[in-house]
Amino acid sequence: MTTPQHKIGSGFGARSTAEDVLRGIDLSGKLAVVTGGYSGLGLETTRALAGAGAHVVVPARRRATAEEALDGIDGAEIDELDLSDLDSVRAFAGRFLASGRDIDFIINNAAVMATPETRVGPGWEAQFATNHLGHFALVNRLWPAIAHGGARVISVSSSGHRNSPIRWDDMWFERGYDKWQAYGQAKTANALFAVRLDALGRDAGVRAFSLHPGGILTPLQRHLPKEEMVAAGWIDEEGNLLNPSFKTPEQGAATQVWAATSPQLAGMGGVYCEDCDIAEPAAADGSAGGVRPYATDPGQAARLWTLSAELTGVDAFAPEA
């Protein structure tokens, strides 16, 4: 059954924290994988899940940084993973599957944003390759553990998806690079990934969600000049937060934690969430909030899945020869 893209009245909101949405939920015996779970929202997500009793595997590109950040968090386990390198994805997945453990939640949290033009692999634009293709390959390679655990798969998108649909005619920005359109395309891909995975995986008991965590100052902004953030009204010249709509990291982590663990979402999936609830469709007048139709379109999602499988060479749902 298709889940409607409309609020369910969760009782939580923009100022709810990850700790708030986990109150009364015991995750003892559960295993979560949180990419980028040692910085920004990922660190708060790891802290909250571990605090509720979960064992949290944190695949990290910068292992030493992760060890320092996660020191003192009981239940956090660090491994190595570079999402922009498909060989690294394959190696991590192989190590995890060899451990024989099931996955209850996987939160695809790691991301890069508004980077200078960068190419990885065979010339792929880096934001799409890292934010989408790396996670696509990771989930497909971990599928046996995900399916056996009947996991929820959480794809962290962004309101940035509003900057661009999938650019089927120039996905790699060969006709001129725009860092915000590239980020937007990658975030649209994150949302479409959840739409298609939910359709493919629900018979195995796997459900998928995407989400916008909110505006938060985190290391995700490391590629942005201060002048650009001042001009956008995010911060002042001294670096102090100006935008009253911005969330704290604890609030920013709440929606992905809610989507991964909330019993309110039992039997649901394939939808885009924000502020700890299912989001409404974006208004036609372009006002803030909600999700664009192109980011939840099943046809676009199926097309992107097929292309992603061709590019990465992995598809857990391909018929066996």
C-alpha positions as CSV (number, residue, x, y, z in Angstrom):
1,M,0.0,0.0,0.0
2,T,1.3,3.4,-0.9
3,T,1.9,5.9,1.9
4,P,0.3,9.3,1.3
5,Q,2.7,12.3,1.2
6,H,0.8,14.1,4.0
7,K,1.4,14.8,7.7
8,I,0.3,12.2,10.2
9,G,0.2,14.5,13.2
10,S,3.2,12.9,15.0
11,G,3.1,15.3,17.9
12,F,6.7,16.4,17.3
13,G,7.9,19.4,15.4
14,A,10.8,21.6,14.2
15,R,12.2,22.1,17.7
16,S,12.0,18.4,18.8
17,T,15.3,16.8,19.5
18,A,16.6,13.3,18.8
19,E,16.3,12.6,22.5
20,D,12.7,13.7,22.4
21,V,11.6,11.4,19.7
22,L,13.3,8.4,21.3
23,R,11.7,8.9,24.7
24,G,10.2,5.6,25.8
25,I,11.8,3.7,22.9
26,D,14.3,0.9,23.9
27,L,16.7,0.0,21.2
28,S,18.6,-2.6,23.1
29,G,19.7,-5.4,20.8
30,K,19.2,-3.3,17.7
31,L,22.0,-2.5,15.3
32,A,22.2,0.8,13.3
33,V,24.6,1.8,10.6
34,V,25.1,5.6,10.4
35,T,27.3,7.0,7.6
36,G,29.1,10.1,8.7
37,G,28.0,9.3,12.2
38,Y,31.0,11.2,13.8
39,S,30.3,14.8,12.7
40,G,27.5,17.2,12.7
41,L,24.0,15.6,12.6
42,G,25.6,12.2,12.3
43,L,27.3,12.6,15.6
44,E,24.1,13.6,17.3
45,T,22.3,10.7,15.6
46,T,24.9,8.2,16.9
47,R,24.8,9.7,20.4
48,A,21.0,9.5,20.5
49,L,20.7,5.9,19.1
50,A,23.5,4.6,21.4
51,G,21.9,6.4,24.3
52,A,18.7,4.4,23.7
53,G,20.6,1.1,23.7
54,A,21.5,0.6,20.0
55,H,24.8,-0.6,18.8
56,V,25.9,1.9,16.1
57,V,28.4,1.1,13.4
58,V,29.9,4.3,12.0
59,P,31.7,3.9,8.7
60,A,34.1,6.8,8.5
61,R,36.3,8.4,5.9
62,R,38.5,9.9,8.6
63,R,39.0,7.2,11.1
64,A,41.2,9.2,13.5
65,T,38.7,12.0,13.6
66,A,35.9,9.5,14.2
67,E,37.7,7.9,17.1
68,E,38.2,11.2,18.8
69,A,34.6,12.4,18.2
70,L,33.0,9.1,19.4
71,D,35.3,8.6,22.4
72,G,33.1,7.9,25.4
73,I,30.0,6.9,23.5
74,D,29.3,3.3,24.5
75,G,28.0,1.1,21.7
76,A,29.7,3.0,18.9
77,E,31.9,0.9,16.5
78,I,34.1,2.5,13.8
79,D,35.1,1.1,10.5
80,E,36.5,2.7,7.3
81,L,34.5,3.9,4.3
82,D,35.0,6.5,1.6
83,L,31.6,6.8,-0.3
84,S,33.3,8.4,-3.3
85,D,35.3,5.2,-3.8
86,L,33.2,2.2,-4.8
87,D,36.1,-0.2,-4.0
88,S,36.0,1.2,-0.4
89,V,32.2,0.7,-0.3
90,R,32.6,-2.9,-1.5
91,A,35.4,-3.6,1.1
92,F,33.4,-2.2,4.0
93,A,30.2,-4.1,3.0
94,G,32.3,-7.3,2.7
95,R,33.7,-6.9,6.2
96,F,30.3,-6.2,7.7
97,L,28.6,-9.1,6.0
98,A,31.4,-11.4,7.2
99,S,30.5,-10.5,10.7
100,G,27.1,-12.2,10.2
101,R,25.0,-9.4,11.8
102,D,21.7,-8.1,10.8
103,I,20.9,-4.4,10.3
104,D,17.8,-2.8,11.9
105,F,18.4,0.8,10.7
106,I,20.7,2.3,8.2
107,I,20.9,6.1,8.0
108,N,22.6,7.4,4.9
109,N,23.7,10.6,6.6
110,A,27.1,11.4,5.2
111,A,27.2,14.1,2.5
112,V,29.2,16.9,0.8
113,M,27.6,20.2,-0.1
114,A,28.3,23.0,-2.6
115,T,31.8,21.7,-3.3
116,P,34.1,23.2,-5.9
117,E,33.8,21.3,-9.2
118,T,35.3,17.9,-8.4
119,R,35.4,14.7,-10.4
120,V,35.7,11.2,-9.0
121,G,35.8,7.7,-10.5
122,P,35.3,7.8,-14.3
123,G,34.6,11.5,-14.3
124,W,31.5,11.6,-12.2
125,E,30.4,14.9,-10.5
126,A,31.5,14.4,-6.9
127,Q,28.3,15.5,-5.0
128,F,26.1,13.1,-7.0
129,A,28.7,10.3,-6.8
130,T,29.3,10.7,-3.0
131,N,25.8,11.6,-1.7
132,H,23.8,9.2,-4.0
133,L,25.9,6.6,-5.8
134,G,28.1,5.7,-2.8
135,H,25.0,5.2,-0.7
136,F,23.2,3.3,-3.5
137,A,26.1,0.9,-3.7
138,L,26.4,0.6,0.0
139,V,22.7,-0.3,0.6
140,N,22.7,-2.8,-2.3
141,R,25.9,-4.5,-1.1
142,L,24.5,-4.7,2.5
143,W,21.2,-5.9,1.3
144,P,21.4,-9.5,2.8
145,A,21.9,-7.9,6.3
146,I,19.3,-5.2,5.6
147,A,16.6,-7.7,4.4
148,H,17.2,-10.2,7.1
149,G,16.8,-7.6,9.7
150,G,13.7,-6.1,8.1
151,A,15.5,-2.7,8.4
152,R,14.4,0.8,7.8
153,V,16.6,2.6,5.4
154,I,16.8,6.4,5.9
155,S,18.1,8.6,3.1
156,V,19.0,12.1,4.3
157,S,17.9,14.5,1.5
158,S,17.4,18.2,2.0
159,S,15.2,21.2,1.0
160,G,18.2,21.7,-1.4
161,H,16.4,19.2,-3.7
162,R,14.3,22.2,-4.7
163,N,17.4,23.5,-6.6
164,S,17.3,20.9,-9.3
165,P,15.6,17.7,-10.5
166,I,17.7,15.0,-12.1
167,R,19.4,16.5,-15.1
168,W,19.0,13.6,-17.4
169,D,20.5,15.6,-20.3
170,D,23.6,16.8,-18.4
171,M,23.9,14.9,-15.2
172,W,27.7,15.4,-14.9
173,F,27.6,19.2,-15.5
174,E,29.7,19.0,-18.7
175,R,28.1,22.1,-20.0
176,G,29.0,24.3,-17.0
177,Y,29.1,23.6,-13.3
178,D,26.8,25.1,-10.6
179,K,27.6,23.9,-7.1
180,W,24.0,24.5,-5.8
181,Q,22.4,22.8,-8.8
182,A,24.8,19.9,-8.3
183,Y,23.9,19.6,-4.6
184,G,20.2,19.9,-5.5
185,Q,20.4,17.1,-8.0
186,A,22.2,14.9,-5.5
187,K,19.5,15.6,-2.8
188,T,16.7,14.9,-5.3
189,A,18.5,11.6,-6.0
190,N,18.5,10.8,-2.3
191,A,14.7,11.2,-2.2
192,L,14.1,9.2,-5.3
193,F,16.3,6.4,-4.0
194,A,14.0,6.0,-1.0
195,V,10.9,5.9,-3.2
196,R,12.3,3.1,-5.3
197,L,13.9,1.1,-2.5
198,D,10.7,1.2,-0.6
199,A,8.8,-0.2,-3.6
200,L,11.4,-2.9,-4.2
201,G,12.0,-3.9,-0.6
202,R,8.7,-3.8,1.2
203,D,7.9,-7.4,0.4
204,A,11.1,-8.3,2.4
205,G,9.8,-6.1,5.3
206,V,12.2,-3.3,4.4
207,R,10.9,0.3,4.3
208,A,12.7,3.4,3.2
209,F,12.2,7.1,3.9
210,S,13.9,10.3,2.9
211,L,13.9,13.6,4.8
212,H,15.0,17.2,5.2
213,P,16.7,17.7,8.5
214,G,16.4,21.4,8.6
215,G,18.8,24.3,8.3
216,I,21.7,23.7,10.8
217,L,25.3,25.1,11.0
218,T,27.5,22.0,10.9
219,P,30.8,21.0,9.2
220,L,28.7,20.4,6.1
221,Q,29.2,24.1,5.3
222,R,33.0,23.7,5.2
223,H,33.1,24.5,1.5
224,L,31.2,27.8,1.8
225,P,33.0,31.1,2.1
226,K,31.9,33.1,5.2
227,E,30.9,35.9,2.8
228,E,28.4,33.7,1.1
229,M,26.8,32.6,4.4
230,V,26.7,36.3,5.6
231,A,25.0,37.3,2.3
232,A,22.5,34.5,2.7
233,G,21.6,35.8,6.2
234,W,22.7,32.7,8.0
235,I,25.4,34.3,10.1
236,D,26.8,37.8,10.9
237,E,30.4,39.0,10.3
238,E,31.6,37.4,13.5
239,G,30.1,34.0,12.6
240,N,27.2,34.2,15.0
241,L,23.9,32.5,13.9
242,L,21.4,35.0,12.6
243,N,18.7,32.9,10.9
244,P,16.0,32.1,13.6
245,S,14.7,29.2,11.6
246,F,18.0,27.3,12.0
247,K,18.0,24.3,14.3
248,T,20.5,23.0,16.8
249,P,22.4,19.8,15.8
250,E,20.2,17.9,18.4
251,Q,17.1,19.2,16.7
252,G,18.5,18.6,13.2
253,A,19.2,15.0,14.0
254,A,15.6,14.4,15.2
255,T,13.8,13.8,11.9
256,Q,16.2,11.0,10.8
257,V,16.1,9.4,14.2
258,W,12.3,9.6,14.2
259,A,12.1,8.2,10.7
260,A,14.4,5.3,11.6
261,T,12.7,4.3,14.9
262,S,9.2,5.7,15.3
263,P,6.4,3.1,15.8
264,Q,4.1,5.8,14.2
265,L,5.6,4.9,10.8
266,A,4.9,1.1,11.1
267,G,3.7,-0.2,7.7
268,M,4.6,3.1,6.0
269,G,7.4,4.1,3.6
270,G,8.6,5.7,0.5
271,V,7.8,9.3,1.6
272,Y,9.8,12.4,2.3
273,C,9.7,13.8,5.9
274,E,10.6,17.0,7.6
275,D,10.2,18.4,11.2
276,C,9.6,14.9,12.6
277,D,6.5,14.2,10.4
278,I,5.7,13.2,6.9
279,A,6.0,16.3,4.7
280,E,3.3,17.9,2.6
281,P,3.8,18.3,-1.2
282,A,5.5,21.6,-2.0
283,A,3.1,24.5,-2.8
284,A,2.9,25.4,-6.4
285,D,3.7,29.0,-5.6
286,G,7.3,28.0,-4.6
287,S,6.9,28.9,-0.9
288,A,9.1,27.2,1.6
289,G,8.5,23.7,2.9
290,G,7.4,20.4,1.5
291,V,8.7,18.2,-1.3
292,R,8.7,18.8,-5.0
293,P,6.8,16.3,-7.1
294,Y,9.8,15.3,-9.2
295,A,11.5,14.1,-6.0
296,T,8.8,11.6,-5.2
297,D,7.9,10.5,-8.7
298,P,7.9,6.7,-9.0
299,G,8.8,6.8,-12.7
300,Q,11.8,9.1,-12.1
301,A,12.8,6.9,-9.2
302,A,12.8,3.7,-11.3
303,R,14.8,5.4,-14.0
304,L,17.4,6.6,-11.5
305,W,17.6,3.2,-10.0
306,T,18.3,1.5,-13.3
307,L,21.0,4.1,-14.2
308,S,22.6,3.9,-10.7
309,A,22.8,0.1,-11.0
310,E,24.5,0.4,-14.4
311,L,27.0,3.0,-13.1
312,T,27.9,1.2,-9.9
313,G,27.6,-2.4,-11.2
314,V,25.5,-3.5,-8.3
315,D,21.8,-4.2,-7.9
316,A,20.5,-6.4,-5.2
317,F,17.2,-6.8,-7.1
318,A,18.5,-7.8,-10.5
319,P,17.2,-11.2,-11.6
320,E,19.8,-13.9,-11.4
321,A,21.2,-15.1,-14.7
